[in-house]
Amino acid sequence: MSRGESKKRSFDKIRTNILLNLSKGQKTLNQISKETGINWKTVDNHIVYLVGRGLVTEVFKSSFVRIYELSEEGKEFLLKKFQKKLKIIDSKIKTKIGGSSLQLLMKL
């Protein structure tokens, strides 16, 4: 990659980043944008998609601000998405902890 070029994130990564951000609580588009580093218009476009899929819910709307939160379906989606990764990490940790290390941990 040459200087000045930026690596484009996939839609899946952008949407996952937005969902993870909303897992911390209710947010406005600008809050999501600032906290994730994603342009607010891009956040807006993906929020429309996520609301349509039922993963995000709009909880407040006025002419000045809209507030969103993760829906129950969104929470389940994130749990399923990261459950496999957590199992892989757990298995790697168990593999790295060999006999003597495991015994040492058991003593603690």
C-alpha positions in Angstrom: 0.0 0.0 0.0 1.5 3.3 -1.0 1.5 6.5 1.1 -1.9 8.2 1.2 -3.9 5.1 0.4 -6.2 3.7 3.1 -7.2 0.2 3.5 -11.0 -0.2 2.9 -12.9 -2.1 5.5 -15.5 -4.6 4.4 -19.2 -3.9 5.1 -19.1 -6.8 7.6 -16.3 -5.2 9.6 -17.9 -1.8 9.6 -21.3 -3.2 10.7 -19.6 -5.4 13.4 -17.7 -2.4 14.7 -21.0 -0.4 14.9 -22.8 -3.3 16.6 -19.9 -3.7 19.1 -20.1 0.1 19.8 -23.8 -0.1 20.4 -23.3 -3.0 22.8 -22.0 -0.4 25.3 -25.3 1.4 25.3 -27.5 3.8 23.5 -25.7 6.1 21.1 -26.3 8.9 18.5 -24.9 8.6 15.0 -22.2 11.2 15.9 -21.2 9.3 19.0 -20.9 6.0 17.0 -18.9 7.9 14.4 -16.5 9.5 16.8 -16.0 6.3 18.9 -15.4 4.0 15.9 -13.6 6.4 13.6 -16.2 5.8 10.8 -17.5 8.7 8.9 -21.0 9.7 10.1 -22.6 9.3 6.7 -21.2 5.8 6.4 -22.5 5.0 9.9 -25.9 6.4 8.8 -26.0 4.2 5.7 -25.1 1.1 7.7 -27.5 1.9 10.6 -30.3 1.9 8.0 -29.3 -1.6 7.0 -28.9 -2.8 10.6 -32.3 -1.4 11.6 -33.8 -3.1 8.5 -32.2 -6.4 9.6 -33.6 -6.0 13.1 -30.2 -5.9 14.8 -30.5 -2.2 15.9 -33.5 -0.3 17.1 -34.1 3.4 16.9 -35.2 4.5 20.4 -35.5 8.2 19.9 -36.0 10.4 16.9 -36.3 14.2 16.5 -35.4 16.7 13.8 -32.0 17.2 15.6 -31.0 13.7 16.8 -31.6 10.0 16.5 -30.6 7.5 19.2 -30.0 3.8 18.6 -29.5 0.7 20.7 -28.6 -2.9 20.1 -31.8 -5.0 19.8 -32.1 -8.5 21.3 -31.5 -9.9 17.8 -28.3 -7.8 17.6 -27.1 -9.1 20.9 -27.7 -12.7 19.8 -25.9 -12.0 16.5 -22.8 -10.7 18.3 -22.8 -13.7 20.7 -23.0 -16.1 17.8 -20.4 -14.2 15.8 -17.8 -14.2 18.6 -18.6 -17.5 20.2 -16.6 -19.4 17.7 -13.6 -17.0 18.1 -13.8 -17.4 21.8 -13.6 -21.2 21.6 -10.6 -20.9 19.3 -8.8 -18.5 21.8 -9.7 -20.8 24.7 -8.3 -23.9 22.9 -5.1 -22.0 22.1 -4.7 -21.0 25.7 -5.2 -24.6 26.8 -2.6 -25.8 24.2 0.0 -23.2 25.3 -0.4 -24.1 29.0 1.6 -27.3 29.1 1.9 -29.8 32.0 4.1 -27.8 34.5 2.4 -24.5 33.7 -1.0 -26.1 34.3 0.1 -27.5 37.6 1.4 -24.2 38.6 -1.9 -22.5 37.8 -3.8 -25.1 39.7 -1.7 -24.3 42.8 -2.8 -20.6 42.6 
